Each structure stands twice: as structure tokens, then as C-alpha cells.
Amino acid sequence: MTRETVGTHEVSSQPAGGRSARTRAAILDAARIHFGTLGYERATIRAIAAQAEIDPAMVMRFYGNKAGLFAAAAAIDLNLPDLTAIPRTRMGHALASHFLQRWEGALADEALVFLLRSAVTDEIAAARMRTIFAAQVARPISIALGRDSDAGWRAALIGSHLLGVALCRYILRLEPMASAEAESVAADLAPVIQRYLTGPVRGGVS
Amino acid sequence: MTRETVGTHEVSSQPAGGRSARTRAAILDAARIHFGTLGYERATIRAIAAQAEIDPAMVMRFYGNKAGLFAAAAAIDLNLPDLTAIPRTRMGHALASHFLQRWEGALADEALVFLLRSAVTDEIAAARMRTIFAAQVARPISIALGRDSDAGWRAALIGSHLLGVALCRYILRLEPMASAEAESVAADLAPVIQRYLTGPVRGGVS
């Protein structure tokens, strides 16, 4: 990699994960703040670049345009554990614990709050969220449950509950959900997630 | 009531529930659309009045200022049934059914979607939502459960699940939750709401 000047930052040849990675991370952090608070339409590359203290031309070089930058900012990996490696009766607890870890524990980042907040007002973000849900929640649950024709509906019930907890706890800050101990939240969610995974359900369609 | 000219509308003396009530309803409908899509800061009395085809001065006369108009638009009655009149083991089903009725059935209006959408981005709307939750969900549940010291936490679990269903079904339009039959949704939520009301919970705090 050649030496290059990036706004007030200098990016020089470095081992993998060096300044270029940090520059991208700074841009994505700024993008999540701007898209998350202003919405897609009102956020601008110029303002995002200014917040990241990067030349706007560098943002364009990395991400092409605003749509590309948004896609990168919203490229979220939920990092679900491999459900097929977990005993069927423990899946509810595994999903509930992972959910809390991913939103606020060791696996947390700003991207989830950004995406949820954006998705409520922007159709582009909502579409992104539907894609993430289908690929990273519904699909692995369906695979783990094998030939269960209700798997999609089970995933919908689980997703609606967990997103509701995220909404109340991290965004609306509805008490006592906002301040409850993470471990206690997971403990009370686990049996319900388990019920939705392996208990009786009506199926969602008539 | 005296005869008065209101923008392009004429408001004349009428029996109760006449044009004045319809004028107010038109203003509140327009206010919910503008606050809901633009957020509190960007919505203007002028634009709301224009959409309602009312003179802005009339909006001010009815609601005082933007804060007063917002409060009126967000003055939501969840119309919960009297839980103390429902057998304890039927409360889960009653709450789940009422929830669907209130959001999309005979009791539905635009105000709930407006408030939920606003609350995600506006702190004023989020505060309004916390007040509504405390007064209209947590309090009646607490009264119905009597001397249950976990009542507040039970209400939080229920609220998080129901708001999550609303989020996925009416706002994010996450499938299959968005298109599932209302009756099937209520049928699958009921036992979980019941569990949160009267089953074992850890309590939310350590």
C-alpha cells in the first residue's frame, strides 16, 4: 500500500489491520451516527467525512457513493452461535444469552442500534433488516429445527420478542426493562424462546 | 358556537360532534403523519395546517403551540379491558386479543404507529410512550395481580414482547409476522403473555 494523505490523517503502509482499517472503522462509526440520527435522505457524505476527520474523496474511494456507504454501515453480522451444535432443549437459553451479549456484552457494537433506529423511518434500512433477519435468524433456526414446517413462524415469534426487548431496553429506555440485569433478562426470555422453538405453535397462517 | 371560517372549510353551529370535532380530528391526523415521518423538530404547524386544509391560526387556537399539538396527537388511550374483571388464567388471552384489536382491528387508529415511530427518534415521544406504558399497561397489570412484587417486571416482559410484535408487523413488515392472521398471532402470544403474568419469573434485578 502506498503512502497517502487522508484529510488531517496520514495513512501509511502498515501491517494488516493498520491505519486503513482504522480509517474505515472511523468512517463507518460516523456513518452510523449520521444515518441513525438523520435518516438516509438527510445524511451526507460531506458531514460524515467531517465527523470522521477524513477527506470526502477518501470516503467515496472506499465506498463508491452514499448507497455503498450505507450498505457497509449496515453490513451487520449477528454472530449467532452454531445452533446445530447445541442440544435442542438448550437452544432457547443459547439464543437469549447470545442476544444480550451481542447487544450489550462482549460482542456489542453501535451498528445494531443504528440499524434498528434507521429501519423504523427508512425503507432502505427496513429492507436491510428484513434481509439480515431472513439470512441470519430465520435460516439458521430453520436449519437447526430440521424438517419443521413451522420454523419460519417460530423464528418470527422469536424475532419479534427479541427486537421488542431491544426496542424497550436500548432505544425507548422503558423501565424496568432498561435497567434490569442482563443475566435476569436472559433467564426470563430463555424458556419463552425455547417454547417458540420447540413447543406447540399455531403456525401464523390459517 | 358562532359561525367561523376555517381556511377552505366553513365551521357552522352544529350538534355536538359536528364540524369542530371533525376539524380537530383532521388536524390530529395531519399532525400524526407529520410528526411521525419528520420527527418533532422538523414538523411545522404551517405544514400540518396545510395538509388538514385548516388555517394555521385555527390550529394554534385549538392547541396553543407545537408542543400542545404534539401532546394532543400523542394522547393515546390503549383502551385496555378491565383486567380485574377477567379470570386470572384468561388474562394472557385477553391481553393478546386486545393488543391485535387495538392495533389493527375494530379499535385501531393511526395514533399508535405514529407514536411508536416517533418514539424511536424523538426523546419527547419516547417520554410520552414511557408515561403511557406506566399508566395504561404496568399499573392495571399491577392492580390485577394484587400483591405481586414482580408485577412491574412482568409488565415489562409483556410490553417488550407486544411492542416487538407491533414493530415487526406494522413498521418493519418482517415476514411472516407482517402477514400472519391476527387470530393466529393472538393464539400464539396468549400462553406466553399468560406465563409472564402468572408463571415463574426471575424478577429483572439481582
Chai-1 contact restraints between the chains, C-beta under 6 A:
chainA,res_idxA,chainB,res_idxB,connection_type,confidence,min_distance_angstrom,max_distance_angstrom,comment,restraint_id
A,R117,B,V120,contact,1.0,0.0,6.0,A-B,restraint_1
A,A119,B,L172,contact,1.0,0.0,6.0,A-B,restraint_2
A,V120,B,R117,contact,1.0,0.0,6.0,A-B,restraint_3
A,V120,B,V120,contact,1.0,0.0,6.0,A-B,restraint_4
A,V120,B,I171,contact,1.0,0.0,6.0,A-B,restraint_5
A,A126,B,L172,contact,1.0,0.0,6.0,A-B,restraint_6
A,M129,B,L172,contact,1.0,0.0,6.0,A-B,restraint_7
A,R130,B,L174,contact,1.0,0.0,6.0,A-B,restraint_8
A,F133,B,L174,contact,1.0,0.0,6.0,A-B,restraint_9
A,G152,B,P176,contact,1.0,0.0,6.0,A-B,restraint_10
A,W153,B,P176,contact,1.0,0.0,6.0,A-B,restraint_11
A,A156,B,P176,contact,1.0,0.0,6.0,A-B,restraint_12
A,A156,B,M177,contact,1.0,0.0,6.0,A-B,restraint_13
A,S160,B,G164,contact,1.0,0.0,6.0,A-B,restraint_14
A,S160,B,V165,contact,1.0,0.0,6.0,A-B,restraint_15
A,S160,B,C168,contact,1.0,0.0,6.0,A-B,restraint_16
A,S160,B,M177,contact,1.0,0.0,6.0,A-B,restraint_17
A,H161,B,H161,contact,1.0,0.0,6.0,A-B,restraint_18
A,H161,B,G164,contact,1.0,0.0,6.0,A-B,restraint_19
A,L163,B,G164,contact,1.0,0.0,6.0,A-B,restraint_20
A,L163,B,L167,contact,1.0,0.0,6.0,A-B,restraint_21
A,G164,B,S160,contact,1.0,0.0,6.0,A-B,restraint_22
A,G164,B,H161,contact,1.0,0.0,6.0,A-B,restraint_23
A,G164,B,L163,contact,1.0,0.0,6.0,A-B,restraint_24
A,G164,B,G164,contact,1.0,0.0,6.0,A-B,restraint_25
A,V165,B,S160,contact,1.0,0.0,6.0,A-B,restraint_26
A,L167,B,L163,contact,1.0,0.0,6.0,A-B,restraint_27
A,L167,B,L167,contact,1.0,0.0,6.0,A-B,restraint_28
A,C168,B,S160,contact,1.0,0.0,6.0,A-B,restraint_29
A,I171,B,V120,contact,1.0,0.0,6.0,A-B,restraint_30
A,L172,B,A119,contact,1.0,0.0,6.0,A-B,restraint_31
A,L172,B,A126,contact,1.0,0.0,6.0,A-B,restraint_32
A,L172,B,M129,contact,1.0,0.0,6.0,A-B,restraint_33
A,L174,B,R130,contact,1.0,0.0,6.0,A-B,restraint_34
A,L174,B,F133,contact,1.0,0.0,6.0,A-B,restraint_35
A,P176,B,G152,contact,1.0,0.0,6.0,A-B,restraint_36
A,P176,B,W153,contact,1.0,0.0,6.0,A-B,restraint_37
A,P176,B,A156,contact,1.0,0.0,6.0,A-B,restraint_38
A,P176,B,G204,contact,1.0,0.0,6.0,A-B,restraint_39
A,M177,B,A156,contact,1.0,0.0,6.0,A-B,restraint_40
A,M177,B,S160,contact,1.0,0.0,6.0,A-B,restraint_41
A,A180,B,G204,contact,1.0,0.0,6.0,A-B,restraint_42
A,E181,B,S206,contact,1.0,0.0,6.0,A-B,restraint_43
A,S184,B,R202,contact,1.0,0.0,6.0,A-B,restraint_44
A,S184,B,G204,contact,1.0,0.0,6.0,A-B,restraint_45
A,A187,B,R202,contact,1.0,0.0,6.0,A-B,restraint_46
A,D188,B,V201,contact,1.0,0.0,6.0,A-B,restraint_47
A,D188,B,R202,contact,1.0,0.0,6.0,A-B,restraint_48
A,V192,B,V192,contact,1.0,0.0,6.0,A-B,restraint_49
A,V201,B,D188,contact,1.0,0.0,6.0,A-B,restraint_50
A,R202,B,S184,contact,1.0,0.0,6.0,A-B,restraint_51
A,R202,B,A187,contact,1.0,0.0,6.0,A-B,restraint_52
A,R202,B,D188,contact,1.0,0.0,6.0,A-B,restraint_53
A,G204,B,P176,contact,1.0,0.0,6.0,A-B,restraint_54
A,G204,B,A180,contact,1.0,0.0,6.0,A-B,restraint_55
A,G204,B,S184,contact,1.0,0.0,6.0,A-B,restraint_56
A,S206,B,E181,contact,1.0,0.0,6.0,A-B,restraint_57
